[in-house]
Amino acid sequence: MSRICQITGKKVISGNNVSHSHSKTRRKFYPNLQTKKFYIPEEDRYITLKVSTSGIRNINKMGITAAMKDAKAKGYL
């Protein structure tokens, strides 16, 4: 599976390592992804999602069903 959050859509971005002499080499910035199980009471089952830590905060705030509905509407799930 690729390194993309299934709730927020965060993914790898590229940038530069900048040395003291200001020479630049390419690098990648990775999202802080966690594999986590969530219980969906409406369906009475667990699902496993690869979620960023900000995605976990969104789920805690909105609830899993609302967060999944929003992610499906945006095309992340």
C-alpha positions as CSV (number, residue, x, y, z in Angstrom):
1,M,0.0,0.0,0.0
2,S,1.2,3.5,-0.7
3,R,2.0,6.1,1.9
4,I,-1.3,7.9,1.8
5,C,-3.7,8.7,4.7
6,Q,-7.1,7.2,4.0
7,I,-8.9,10.0,5.9
8,T,-7.0,13.2,5.1
9,G,-5.3,12.3,1.9
10,K,-1.9,13.3,3.1
11,K,0.9,11.8,1.1
12,V,4.7,12.0,0.5
13,I,6.0,15.4,-0.7
14,S,9.4,16.2,-2.0
15,G,11.8,19.0,-1.1
16,N,15.4,19.7,-0.5
17,N,18.1,18.9,2.1
18,V,19.9,22.2,2.4
19,S,23.5,22.1,3.8
20,H,25.4,24.8,5.6
21,S,27.0,25.8,2.2
22,H,23.5,26.0,0.8
23,S,23.9,23.2,-1.7
24,K,20.7,21.3,-2.2
25,T,19.9,17.6,-2.6
26,R,16.4,16.1,-3.1
27,R,14.7,14.4,-0.2
28,K,11.2,13.3,0.8
29,F,8.9,14.3,3.6
30,Y,6.8,11.4,4.8
31,P,3.4,11.7,6.6
32,N,3.2,10.3,10.1
33,L,1.1,7.2,9.2
34,Q,-0.3,4.7,11.7
35,T,-2.1,1.4,11.0
36,K,-5.1,1.5,13.3
37,K,-8.3,-0.5,13.8
38,F,-11.6,1.3,14.2
39,Y,-15.0,-0.1,15.3
40,I,-18.0,0.9,13.2
41,P,-21.1,0.4,15.4
42,E,-23.6,0.9,12.5
43,E,-22.0,-2.1,10.7
44,D,-21.0,-3.9,13.9
45,R,-17.5,-4.6,12.6
46,Y,-13.9,-3.4,12.7
47,I,-11.9,-1.9,9.8
48,T,-8.2,-1.3,9.5
49,L,-7.1,2.0,8.2
50,K,-3.7,3.6,7.4
51,V,-4.3,7.0,9.0
52,S,-2.1,10.0,9.8
53,T,-2.0,11.3,13.3
54,S,-4.0,14.3,12.2
55,G,-6.5,11.9,10.7
56,I,-6.8,10.1,14.1
57,R,-7.6,13.5,15.7
58,N,-10.2,14.2,13.0
59,I,-11.8,10.8,13.8
60,N,-11.8,11.5,17.5
61,K,-13.5,14.9,16.9
62,M,-16.0,14.0,14.1
63,G,-16.6,10.3,14.7
64,I,-15.6,7.4,12.5
65,T,-18.7,7.3,10.3
66,A,-18.7,11.1,9.6
67,A,-14.9,11.0,8.9
68,M,-15.3,8.0,6.5
69,K,-18.2,9.7,4.7
70,D,-16.2,12.8,4.2
71,A,-13.2,10.8,3.0
72,K,-15.3,8.9,0.5
73,A,-16.8,12.2,-0.8
74,K,-13.2,13.5,-1.4
75,G,-12.1,10.3,-3.0
76,Y,-9.6,9.2,-0.4
77,L,-11.4,5.9,0.5
